[in-house]
């Protein structure tokens, strides 16, 4: 299962008016003043207005003057409503309404901001969410908290969708406060130098913060250097920020070796970007906007020998440390602080500490260009040429990630040909075609799809054709013949209109997606604002006065070192040579253990293993010895026999061991294994392991915990004991180790160290070989592990009420789940985890279908694998699901995997907050009920941030999925009731005659639609399953997997502002039909199971130990199994076991070991999801065998005399075994 670091929290926080001040009070300062209500009408503007009474000045929240809000002349996606706050303000929230008393409201919109009223930027949530959900009616208010806040003077609301039965209508409010800042404008030749008191600063600490904006892609933002090559530099290169830090006399042969860290992208967009640099000793925190990186710098970094001055905007007099090309910064800096000192304020006051180099002004007056975004392959901009001119010319700049797309097409008037300028494989292609002649091609540039601005100049005059790319003349061709070339036609930028317009435009490689600016035609600058207003040319699917390019590789969602590349709409990961595969290089291509390789049928050999699967640890190579048990063999660099002489406590011998795996990889391997051991052979002659009189150790070893260990091979971890001491057969009975007898003859203490928390052995220390004839020798075998705790784990689910608790599933950006299952049941939930609105669920939907469903904020998605044979055949089946930033996939056994691509621009963070477990059942006594409140009070809870607000009151519910099972013998009964604040409702009841009825009232003024299932008496005491799916006015119902019906509803298509869900008796009656009222008065007596409304699970919420606030329980409601007859075993609790961090002892979990049995009525059997249950009998048998072997081996060695022991030692010193022979030695 994947994890994620630095996840960006959702910016969506929906607040009611009444709760507003209480929530804001928790902030460090108040910044929630309404900013729009006091503005003059002149501060409002719009793209158009329906009438004078629908003008933008009437767009204030809750106002009813005029027509009650702003509405444009036509309702399309090119309309906008704009406010001018008069000066830059900090904006923390926005609120919207529809037009008063009308059918005009906006259901989704974009929010854009600007300092100047030009070059707008979209506000985005989660780095990918572009739009805001709007209103569901004309008068309710929807608030959005903006995190982070916006600092801007102008705001623009752009409607995306609106009420289809009305038109665009908006009233707005903006909340925030005044924003104060100090600004300096640098012209690319100027800079500020700050000289400070050497006694006031620490050489190991720096804190620098600033904001900047620029149109230039390169420039030095700050620089500080010393005499010995030490320096800190913040350099803008190609729109990215490079933090360069060097310490010491390191020679840096080229600029790229200076780069310590890179953050940000597309930072030359003429919008403000924030930078924070924090240095404390070796630790450096580097933050650009919302992206942060922490790292330890290179070299002797705890102290930087720097001069007592720092420059901003350039390097006035570069010293020897600056060995890279650089340019001065051209743009604006804001709120520039160095260790708490306001640099710009000192410069404005002309303090002597500040030296101003060049022309500096204290206001930001950067020139503004008007960019245009080509949003889709269907986008185009058509501009008229100037008839009669003998030259075709155009200039423009563009930036894109796409390798191909049309940049410009123009028809040649006299020669009846055409000229195409397009990108192909990142190169510029110029194609000229004329009837009866071969086309002429010119290729220029390379890698032009790098996201940078590139300039193009095209000229065709008489018989000369030229194109200039980024200032370089690419080619001049004489291919037009002697005729003069007249333009006079239309210039098509970015694409071609539909053929129905009669255009001769050609588009061989598809439309351009990206940004353009500074467009000129026939040496005349094009006024794109006039184009936007409809007075010049025409266009389709453009966003004018904004460049909407984003860097989809920032942050880089390619895991494990995968290389990220991108197009306009998505990103791609190259996983070559990473050891991982998948859309984001998430899945390891290697197994987690030798045990897994063995079960794939592999034989002994070297294999890469990845002990943490998709986790951060890299795979590593080791040997797998496939005997009856799969043994993992991890070698080290000290496998030879080592002899030790002439040591004492003051001059010890220390032998160190380096393994083929890192410490983290070793720890993961050991933790995953059932058992690990390492043979340590210690030969001694007049060399003790411990000093008898005072117990002081004379030799010891150190394991991975860096703790000194004084027990030796074969012993338990008791201090200063060996195998012979444990078995009571040492050569001298008064000692616990043979070597402690201190005899002048060779003996040994040999055996396997098997306390795996101490393994592997990292160091052996010997200190007692300094006396005459004293000598020791040791040999350490490889680390040996067997078993896979994640492979041999299982649990049984014996009833539908059984479930397992796990901690919250953390997989915000990427996650995977895999398990084996076998069952005879036809359906059931494998696992589920819920958030406020997000959820994941894996279930057996039907005997032949396994479904993975989830919601990360874009609405529920599901993907299913269907098998030609049934999965409930009581055989093992393997399920693997993955969800990442690119897609969601599910694979079952060897069937083809199914994939659901992630939306291009949507929510990306999966946020869960409950435990992960399987649904439960409950018995309802007479008169009891469970009420799940979605909104406590509609007028007070619009878009409440409470976790109860899984459906927001203002949201139109045009679709829902309802599933539950029930068993009852009472009729009439109310099974489920969903109410609305608008007197709309949904009820599922058993009528007096035993038929099951589903009643939808989606319009308060109409009678409900009734769907009646009367094929049998549903109050027969048997278990029944109900599934209801509604898509607007179309209803699909399935009962007991055999009765299916599709119905078209007549009462409406939306269930608005839902209030609560009731199971059991209804206590409040309000405008419901007679049959529902009768069933609601009776309530429900029996068992309800797996109740689900879309992703809401009310029974689960109700029966948690401390059920959440939105759930109210009345009467007798207890957990129970619906497998038993209704009413029997009513108070019995289902089997439940928790695997959270606070889980109980091993004994608490042992009942599961006796629970392995088949039950054809339930999901049952053995899901191997990394849980528990080891093969105890096999483990005990193996251990007994090892102890017998060890005992016989030690007995044989003790029977040898001194000569034979020395012969063994000499043999080992002279003959070193090969690697494979060593391996065989330990797995006999």
C-alpha positions, 0 to 999 in steps of 0.5 A: 500500500502506497503512502504519500508525503507532503499531500496538499489538503483540500481547499474546499471548506464549506461554511454556513453564515452562522458558523463563519465567525466561529471558524475564522476565530480559530485563525491567527488573525481575522481576515473575513470582512465582506469586501464587495458590499461597500463597492460602488457600481463602477467597481463591477463589470461583465462580459455583457448584460441581459438588460440594464436591470441585469447589470453587474452592479446588481450582483451583490450577495442577498441584494434584490434590487434591479432584476435581482442579480447579474445575467449576461446577454447570452449564456455561454462559457465566454461570459464573466463577472468582474470586481475591482477591489480598488487595491490589492487585498487578501481574499480568503473566501468567496460566496455565490447566489443565483438571481433572486426569485428566478430560475437563473443560477450557476452550478459551477464556475472558475475563479480568476484573479489579477493585479492589473485587470490583465493576464488573469490566473486561475485559482486552483485547488489541490494543484489540479481542481480548476472549477468550483461547485456553484448553486442548486437554486436561486437563493441559497448561498454557497461559501468556499474557503480559499486555502491558500488565500489570494492576494489580488485587486481584481477577481473574475467569476467565469460560469461553466455550467448553469441551470438548464431550465434557466440562464446564467445568474449570479450574486457574489460576495468576497471575504478578506482584508487589506494586504500591505506590502513593500515592492521594488521593481528591478529593470534587469540591470539593477540590484540591491546590496545589503551590508550588515553587522557581522556581530548580528548574524549567525554563520550557521543560520539564515532565513530568507523570504520574498515574493517575485513576479517576472516575464523573464525566464532567467535571473539572479534573485539573491547571492551571497559569497565568501572568500573561499568559494562558499556561497548561496545563490537563488537563480531563476533558470528557464522558469525554475528556481535553483538553490545553489549552495557550496561550502569549502574549497570544492572545485566545480568544473561546470554550472550543473554541479552547483545545483543543489535543489530545483523547485517550481516551474513556469515561474515566468508567468507574470504572477506572484510566487513566494519563496522561503529559504531556511538554513540551520546548520546542515539542514535546509528547507526550501519552499516555492509556493506550496512545494517544499523540499527538505535536504542536507547540504553537501560538504562541511556545511554546518559553517559557511564562511561568507562575507557580510553582504548579500545582493538581491536581483543580481551579482554586482561584482562576481567573485571567484565562486561564481563560475556559472553564466547568469543574468540580473533579475528583471521583475518585481520583488515584494516583502523581501526579508533577510533574517527578519530585516525588511530590505525594501523598507531600508532601501526606501528610507535610503539607509546606509546599509543598503546600496542601490545599484542601477535604476530602482523604483518602489512600485511594480509597473511591469508591462502586461501582455495579453496571452491566449490559451488554446484549451482543446484540439478544437480551439482556433483563432481566426484573424483577417488579413489585409487585402492587397498587400504583397507580403504574408507575415506573422509573428507570435510567441507560444509555449506548449507541452504537446509535440504536435499541433497546428500553429498557423495556416494562411491561404495564398491568394494569387497562387491558390496555395496555402502555408502551414506552420505546425509542430511535429515531434517538437520541431517547427515545420513550415509547409508551402503547397501550390497546385501542380507543384511539390510542397516545400518544407522547412524544419527549424528548432528542436524540443520546442514543446518544453513549456518555455516561451518560443518566438516565431517570425514568418515572412513570405514576400515575392519569391522569398520565404523565411522563418525565424525561431528564437532569433535564429534564422532557420532557412530562406527558400526561393520556392514561390516562383516569380509570382508575387505572393498576396495574402488577403486571406484569413490567418488561422492560429492554433486550429481550423474551424469546422468544415461547415464554415467553408474554410480552406484551412488544413490541419494535418496533425490536429489542433494546438494546445498551449498559449500564444501571446504578442501576435502580429499580422502584417506587421500590425499588433493584434488587439486580443481584447477586441477579439474577446469582445467580438469586434475582431476576427472570431474564435472557438474554445479559447481563454483570452487574457490568460495562459492556462498552462500547468506543469503536470510533472510538478510535483513529480508523481512518478515514483521510484525514480521514474522519469516524468514527461507530459502533454497538455492534458496528462503526464507519462512515467518512463519506468525503464531501469527502475525495477517498477512498472505501472502508470506511475512506476508504483508496482515492483516487478520483483517478488517480496521474498524467496517464499513468493518466488518458490510459489511461482515455481522458481528454483534456487538462484540469485533473485532481486527481491523488493521487501516492501513491495511498492514502498520506498525501499529499492530491490536488491539481489540475493540468493534464494535456496529452494529446499523444502523451505525457501531460504533467503541468503544475504551475504556479507564481506567477511565470510572468511575465517578470521584469526585474532592474536595480540589483543587486549581491552586497550587494543581490541580487534574489531571485525566489521561486516557490510551486507549486500543490502542496506540497513533498511532493506535488512530490517524489512527482510527480517521483519517480513520473515517468520524466522531468521538465523546466522551461524557464528563459529568462535574458536578459542585457545586460552581466550575467554569470552567473559572474565569470571571474577567480575563478569566483564565481557572480553568479547562481544558482538553488535547487531542492527540495534547497535547494542552490545550482545554477549550471548553466543551461537545457539543460546537464547539472548541471555548475557554471557551464555552459549549453547553448552550453558543452555544444555548443561554440557560445557567442558567445564561445568562451572562456566556457561561457555566452553571458551571461558574454561580458558584451556590451552587447547582449541575448543569452540562455541558455535551455533545459530543466533536466532533472535531476529530483532538483534540480527544481523551481526554488524561487528565482532570485538575480541580483546583476550588474545594478548597472553602467551599462546592465546589465540582466537578465530571466528567465522560468521555465516550469511544471514538466513531467513525463511517464511513470508508473514505477508504470504501465509496469513489468513482470516475466516469470515463465518457470518455476514456480520463478521468483519476485521478492523484495520487502521485508516488506509493511507493512500492519498496519491497512490495505493495498492491492495492485494489479497487471496479469497475463496468463498461459496457466497454469491456476493459480499464486501471484501474491504471498505474505508470511508472518508467525509466524501471519499471512499474505497470499496472492493466487493464481490458484486455477483458470483462472476463479478469483482468490483473496485469502487472509489471516490476521491472527490470527483464523484463515484467511479467503479470498475469491474472484472467479469469472469466467464466462470464463477468466483464463488467456487470455493477455490483461491482467487487473487485480487489486486487493485491500484489507484494512482494519479493516472488511473485505477486498475483491478485485476483478478487472477489472470483475467485481463485487468480493467482500467479507469483513467483519472480525470484530467483536471479533478480531485487527486487526494484520497482522504479517508478517516475511518477504520477499514473494515467490512459492513455489519448487520443490525437487529431492530426491535419494535419501535426502534430507529437509526437516523443519519442526519446529513444536515442538522438545519438546512439554513444553518448548514449550507456546505458545512465542514462537518464530517457528517456532510457527505452530501451537501445541502445545496447539492442536487442529487441526480443519481444515487445507489442504494443497497441493503439486505433485510429479514422480517416477518412484519407488514407493513414495514419501513425499510429505508426513508430519505427526506429532503428540506424541500419536502421531497423524499424517497421511501422503500417500504413493505406494504400491507400485502407484503409487496415491496414498494419504492416511492420517489417524490422528486417534486413537492407539487406532484404525487410520488412515483411508485414502483411495486414488486408484488411477485411474492410476500417479502415479509416471509422471514427470509433474507432478501437483497435490494439494489436500487440505482437511479440516473436522473429520471431512470430507475434500475431495481434488482431484488434477490438477483432475479427480479429486475426492472427499469422505470422512468420517473415522472416526478423529477430528476433531482433530489435536492438538499437531502436532510436525513436517512431513516432506518426503522420508525419515522418520528416526524411526518411531513408531507408524505403519502399515506402508505409511507406514513403507515409503514413509517408508524409501524417502523421495522422489526427484524434484521437489516444488513449492509445498508448503503446510500452511495458511499454512506454506511449508516449502520456502520456509523451507528454501531461504532463504539462511539458513533459520530454526531450525525447518527441518532439511535432510538430503541433497541438496535444491536449488532446481529447476524442476518443469517439467523432467523429474524429475532433470534440471537438478537443481542449476539455480537458479531465476531470482530477483531481489531488490527489498529495500533492499539490491538490486543494481545496475541491471545485476543486474536487466537479465536480466528485460528479455530474459525476456518470452515466453509459456509455456503451462505456467507462470504467466508473464507480466508482472505490473505490480506497481510494479517496473521496465523502462521503455520505453527506445527511446521515451524515447531517441527523445523525448530526441533529438527534444528536443535537435534542437528545442532546438539549432535554437531556440538557433541561431535566437535567436543569429542575431537582432541586438540590436534584434530581441532587445530587440523580443522582450523588449518584446513579452514585457513588454507582452503576457502570455500566458494560462494555456492559451497558456503550456501550448501553448507548451511542448508544441509 
